[in-house]
Amino acid sequence: MEAKHLERGLAAVAAVALFACGGDGDGDRTESRPGGEAELAPAPVVDPAVAATIRGVVAFEGEALVAVEIDMSEEPACAEKYTAGPPMTHDVVAENGRLANVFVYVKEGLEGTFPVPADPVVLDQDGCRYHPHVLGIQVGQTLLVRNSDPTLHNINAQPSVNRGFNISQPQAGMESRRDFRRPEVMIPVKCDVHGWMGSYIGVLDHPYHSVSAADGSFSLSPLPPGTYVIEGWHEVYGTAKQEVTVGDGETAEISFTFSADMAADAIVPLGEPVELHADHQGTAVYAGNGIRAAGRE
């Protein structure tokens, strides 16, 4: 009898200890799911015979932003990786009338829940830059953050509705894993050690998202046929959206147009307006992100 009481007591202590160890330290962790949420019906599997595609391009009007050199003199190991020339800011890329790094996703129209991908999404720190600059991930999917530089980086994620984290990776090859439990567009990420490093993460409860390439192209597939609201988000120019209907096996072509004038009205994820001011050379500077817009004041 005493042995049984002892066994039960030890089990209770172990359970309490396990619960108490769930703090938010610098070690790897995943967040617990919020309670009290209604369960949604599983999303139907998309039949390849009727799967639809929405694709298009993101156009840009106005004066393109000019990349500027990043001073990495205190980080020679990173600077040496740029053999074609000095490291430059290329976060905002508008060339040949097209805009890259626009997060395009289904904002409305989907029903049910979608399985969480088993493969992680990788955010790499290489050459003292985040790669990719803009990425999408599904609720509950693993974000793998890697340090490919022989120098200290820290990853400071600052969400509004998810739980944030700020972790350090002082050595090359280090990896950390996190996930997010609520949809959020977008989550800014920065490195407090290197002020020029920044990235944005779009968290969705479905897999239908894309990031526009250097030629402005994007694609969402395989979608169930239906009517959707598609939104494009950009860190400087704000958002644009449109409604599109796509039928069985159809491919719908859409386009977004962002302009230099949209920057004055855009709100960045931290809630601060994107301000413009002129530097000593008469070139407008976007406050807070080190990006210049030639000829604008």
Sequence and secondary structure as in RCSB ss.txt:
>XXXX:A:sequence
MEAKHLERGLAAVAAVALFACGGDGDGDRTESRPGGEAELAPAPVVDPAVAATIRGVVAFEGEALVAVEIDMSEE
PACAEKYTAGPPMTHDVVAENGRLANVFVYVKEGLEGTFPVPADPVVLDQDGCRYHPHVLGIQVGQTLLVRNSDP
TLHNINAQPSVNRGFNISQPQAGMESRRDFRRPEVMIPVKCDVHGWMGSYIGVLDHPYHSVSAADGSFSLSPLPP
GTYVIEGWHEVYGTAKQEVTVGDGETAEISFTFSADMAADAIVPLGEPVELHADHQGTAVYAGNGIRAAGRE
>XXXX:A:secstr
 HHHHHHHHHHHHHHHHHHHT    SS       SS     B     TTT EEEEEEEEEES  EE  B   TT 
HHHHTT TTSS B  SS EETTEE S EEEEEE   SB    SS EEEEE SSSEESSEEEEETT  EEEEE SS
S EEEEE  SSS  EEEEE STT EEEE  SS EEEEEEE SSSTT EEEEEEESSS EEE  TTSEEEEEEE S
EEEEEEEEETTTEEEEEEEEE TT EEEEEEEEEGGGGGG B TTS B  EEE TTS EEETTTTEEETT  
